[in-house]
Amino acid sequence: MTRRTLVRAATVVVAGCAAVMPIPEAQVERWYSLRLFPRVQAAVTTASNQVPVALLDIAILVLIAWAGFRLVRRIRAQGARASLRHLPMDVAVISAVVYLLFLGMWGLNYRRLPLESKLVFDRARVTRESVAQLGRDGELRCVADMCSRGFRGALQRLARGLSARVRLTAGS
């Protein structure tokens, strides 16, 4: 068996293990959510904001195109029958790579600690009235924030403009 074949087989095995073996939520939180994901997310978000489609979709299309190119090249070199024997492994490797990309870029977020375990949360406190009050408080804070930041500056500029007009009008 060649080194390349071993790497391809190992990729499929690692993806299979990642799919079925549970990773403790605390480890996902510690290693992925708090360390790896913020770095990956920052870089990927910066790049993905430059293109109108999801980068994972592009990666999938590139892998499929690469597999098609390999299949055509292999058919020309070895014939259709010999080439089709390799097709299942090619599909498995491509699927494994896509799955591992998904896990690394987003999928492990589904294996994080539940939010309820990280926050002080009491279901009994969530009532229709408490949710309505939270909405009212949020709206008031939003309006107050807009007034204190954006509107204050706008009102000051407006006042300066009006006072300048009043001086011009009084002076002429």
Number of C-alpha atoms within 10 A of each C-alpha: 5 6 8 9 11 11 12 18 16 14 19 21 15 14 22 14 11 16 14 8 9 9 13 11 15 13 14 19 19 13 11 21 19 12 12 15 18 13 13 15 15 11 11 15 13 11 11 15 11 8 9 7 10 12 15 15 11 11 14 17 12 12 18 16 12 13 17 14 12 15 18 15 13 16 15 11 11 12 12 13 9 12 17 15 10 12 15 10 15 18 14 17 22 20 18 23 20 18 19 21 16 13 17 16 18 15 13 19 16 11 18 18 17 11 9 10 8 8 8 7 11 8 7 6 10 10 10 8 10 11 12 11 12 11 12 12 12 12 12 12 12 12 13 12 13 12 14 11 11 10 14 13 12 12 12 11 12 12 12 12 12 12 12 12 12 11 11 10 9 8 7 5
